[in-house]
Amino acid sequence: MRLGFVGLGNLGGHLAASLLRAGFAVTVHDRDRALADRHLAMGATWADSAADVAAASDTVLTCLPSPAVSEAVLHQMLPAMRPGMTWVEMSTLGRDDILRLAAMAQAQGVHVLESPVTGGVHLAARGEITVLAGGDAAVFEAHRAALQAMGNRIFHIGPLGSAAVIKVITNMLAFIHLVADGEALMLAKRAGLDLKTAWEAISASSGTSFVHETEGQLILNGSYDIAFSMDLALKDLGFAMGFGQEFGVPLDLAGQVQQTFVKGRAAYGGQAQSTQIVKLLEDVLDTDLRAEGFPARLE
């Protein structure tokens, strides 16, 4: 199977590298050619455009920052795509987006699998991220080996569109946990507790969370460097609120967190790290949440 990969950013670059380490033949493209340097050193083939990737591949994987970019790249690829090949979309899209774009590809005889990932860039770098797949079961099984090269926990959620829903749910929970963790750490700091010990105690308690154990370390370091922006957080929270309206589920906590992120973007900019949402509380209280012994980035 000849694979193509379009989108070598913070997340996609690690996913493409995992495929190369597993021995797959991969043709790569990104609008920033420098992002492909490490992949070329690992044996990847460079293509000058997304269309050239599609022409050289049996399956094209994309990992892109927004539905608009995914649509633009798909339009570039479609003239070069052949009946029977597969498009694996690993970006985080709304359900309506993936269904609409999939219909364009399927009309040309192209199979489609949605496979957004969750767990963080550091897990993608280790090939241990969680993959959430949606689409025809046969297409999923045909690409299981490639998905397993990128992640260590692979879930076939259901038909196309189902993975988009569960990915948004997981991100919604992560942002709620992030805001809550900032409040918890601030309580500990203002109560005079040692923050390193407090973080360790929370990690060993019923109140712990994946976000506390990972992003909480970056908050305590002060780097906030999770490689995920305020803009992306608000995109995903917007998808969650849309699902709430569609399915008649009141999302009170998610709505409050969405407004907190609106404040965060206004204060620090859309490209600021999503973990900087905790800095809103630090700034209001003029109290930082620094502690020794925590990394600037997750490994």
N, C-alpha and C positions, 0 to 999 in steps of 0.2 A: 504494500500500500504506500503510494507516494503522498506525503502530507505537505500541505502548505500552511503557513501561519502568517496572519496579517495582524499587526498590533503588538509591538514589543516594548510596551511601557512597563510600569512598576510591576504589574501582575503578569501580563502576557509574555514579557521577556523571560520570566522564570518558568512559565508553562512550556514555552518553546524549548528552553534549555533542557527541561526534563525529558522531552521527547527525544532530543538528540542524545542525551546520556543513555537512553534506553535502546539506542541503535536505529531509530527510525530515520529514513531519508526525509529531510525537511527543507522546503524552499521558503524563504522568509522575505517579508517586506514591512517597512514602516516608513512614514513620511520623513522621519529622522533617521537617515542611513547609519549614523554613528551608533544607534542603539543595537544594530545588528552585528557589531564588531565581534562580540564574544561568541555569537552563534556561528559566524563564519569561521572563527578559530576552532570551533567544535565540529566543523564539517558541514554546516548548512550551506545551501546555495542561495545567492542573492537574486531577487527579481526586482526590476525597476518599477513595477506597478502591481496593484492588486489583481488586475486582469492577467498579468504575466504569471502570478502565483497560481491562479485558477487554471490557466492553460497547462501548467507543468504538474498539476496535482490530481490525485483521485479524490482526495478529501481536503477541503480548506477549512481551517479553524480560524476564527476571528475573536479578538479580545479588545474591545474598543470602549471609549469613554461615555458614549451616549447613544440613544436610539437614532438620532440624526446622523451621526457618524457611521453607525452600522448600516443605515439605509444607503448612504452615499457610497460606501465601500461595496455593498451588494450590487448596486447599479453599475459600478465599475467592473465587477466580476462577471455579471450575468452574460454578457456577450461571449465570454470565453468558457463558460460552463457547459458541460455536456450531459445529456441524459444518463442517469445512472451514477453520477458522482454525488458527493455528499458535502453539505455545508454544516459545520458544527459551530454554532454561535455561543461563545462563552462569555459574552458581555452580559451585564445586568440590564434587562429590558422589562418593560411592562408586558403583561400578557397580551394585550391588544397589539403591541408592537411586534412581538415575535410571531403571532399568528398572521398578521398582515404581511410581514416580510417573508415568512415561510411560504405563503401562498404564491408570492412572486416567483420564488425559486422552484416550487413544486410544479408550477405551470410549465416550466421548462424541463421537467423530468428530473429535477435535482432533489435528492433526499435531504431532509433537514432534521438535525438534532440540536436541541437547546441544552447547553451544559454549563450554566453559571457555577461559580465556585465560591466557597465560603471558608473562613478560618484565618485569613490574614496573609499578607505578602510573605511573612517569614516562613509560613508553612508551605507556600507555593515554592519558595526557594529550596526547600528540602524535599520537594515532591510528595508532601504529606497533606496537601489541602483536601478538603471535602468537595466532591463533585456531585452536583444535583442535575440529573439528566431528565429531559422530557422529550418524548417522541415515540415513534414506532419501536416496538421491542426488538425487532430483527435488526434495525439500524443501530440501536443501542448495543446489541451483542456483537455486531460486526466491528464496533469501535471500542469494545471494552478494554482491549489491551492498551490502546492509546490513552484512554482515560485513566487506567491504572498506572500508567507511566507518570502521570501528572499528579495523582492523588492516591491516598491510601484508604479512603472511605468513599465508595461509589454508590450512589442511590439512583435507581430508575423510579422517578416519582410518579410517572403516568404519561398521558398523551401530551402533545405539544401545548405549551401554556402552563402546565402544572408546575414545572420547575421555576418559572418566573414568579409564581405565587409564593412558593416556599422560600425562595431566595429573598424576596422582599420581607417576608415574615421574619427570617433570621436576622436580617439587617435592622429591621425595626426594633427587635429585642436588643440587639447589640447597642444601638444608640440610647435606648432607655436605660440599659445597664451602665453605659458610660456616664450619663448625667447623674445617675444614682450613686455611682462609685465616687464621683467628685464630691458629692455632698457628704458621703460617709467619711472620706478621707479628711475633709475639712472639719467635720465634727471631732474626729480624733485629734487633729492638730490644735484646734481651739480649746480642747479639753486638756491639753498639755501632754498628750501621749507621744511616745517615740514613734514616728511614722513608719520606720522600717519594721519595728515589732508589731505595730498595728496592722500593717499590710500582711505580714506573715500570719497573724492570728486570724484575720478575715479569710485568708486563703485556706486555712484549716477548719473553717467553720461552715455552718449551714448557709451562711450568707454569701459565700463566694460565688464567683462567676468566671467564665472564660475571659470576659473583658477585664475584670479586676486582675486576674492573674497575668494578663498580657499587657494591655494598654495601661493598666494601673502602674506598671513599672516605668513606662515612658513619661507618665505624668510626674512621678516622684523624681525621675532623672531631670525633668525640665526640658527635654528635647521635644516631646510630644510627637516624635517622628514615626508615625504609623503608615506613612505613604498612602493616605486616603484623605481627600479634601472635604472642606465644608460643602462645596457645591455638589459633590457626589453624595454626601450624606443627605442633603436636602432633596436631591433627585429621588433617592430611594424612599425617603419619608413621604414624598409626594405620591409615589406609587402606592405606598401602604394606605395613605388616606383615601386614595381613589378606590382601592379594594374595599375599604370600610364602607364607603358610600354604596358601592356596587352590591355588596353582600349584606348590607343592613346591619353592620357591626359597629357600635360606638367605640371609637378608639380614643378614649379620653387621655390616657397617658401618652400615646403616640402624638396626639395633637399638641399637648403641652411641650413635648420634646421638640417637635417640629418648630414651634415658635421660639424655643430656646436657641435652636440652630440658626433661625433667621437673625436673632440678635448677635449670635456669634459671627455670622458672615458679615453683618454690618460693622462689627467691631474690628475684625481681623482680616476680612477679605475672603472671597470665595475659594482661593487656592490655599488658605491656611489649613493646617492639619486638623482633621475632625476632632482629635483629642484635645485641641485647644479650647473646645467648648467648656472645659473645666476651668480655664483661665478666666472666664467671665466671673466666676465666684471668687477666684483668687484676687482679681482686680477690685471687685466691689468691697471685699473685706480687707484689702491691702495685706493679704496673708498668703505667702507662697506655700506650696506643698512639696518642698524639696527634701530628699533624704539620700544619704550616702549608700552606695553599693548597688545601684540600679543602672541598667544599660541604656545607652542613647538610642539603640535600635535593637529589635528583637532578632535573634539568630535562629 
